[in-house]
Amino acid sequence: MRKLAFTLCLLAFISCKKEEETKEALYPEKTISAEEKQLQLGQEIFDGKGMCFSCHKPDQKVIGPSVKQIAEIYKAKNADMKLFLKEKSEPIVDPSQYSVMKANLTITKTFTDEELKAVETYFYSHLK
Ligand code: HEC
């Protein structure tokens, strides 16, 4: 009898666990959309390996123009930020300070297209 009770307990435990597993498999990271993922990657780069945060703040000019201002100008001129970060287009925001930004292009030029797109998405997210 005790054996039976134990087996039943074990069964209940296993079936419970199984249910949890299938739930996870059915909805893998469903709560986060592709766009949000891109935004997260962009922020990670901006705050992490890109070190962009040290010169660019969301709404206010510090060493570099604010993220918002850059996004506004790029949007208004329909310009491609990815090209700028690959050093394939000229500065359009504050060309007089370009030399300060230019040093960073050695880093951004090594970014993958996906990373550049993510950074761009992050900049544009400040317009909303
Ligand atoms: C050492 C300070 C510094 C760091 C670090 C820095 N920036 Fe800049 N950035 C500037 C300055 C100053 C300008 C204004 C000059 C200019 O417009 O090129 C600028 C301008 C820009 C522009 C506008 C370029 C244009 O068309 O004029 C973009 C886009 C930009 N930065 C993105 C980034 C990203 C992305 C990073 C991180 C990978 C970064 N910056 C890191 C100083 C910096």
Residues whose N, C-alpha, C, O or C-beta is under 5 A from the ligand:
A	BS01	HEC	G50 M51 C52 S54 C55 I63 G64 P65 I70 M81 F84 E90 P91 I92 V93 D94 P95 Q97 Y98 V100 M101 N104 T108 V119
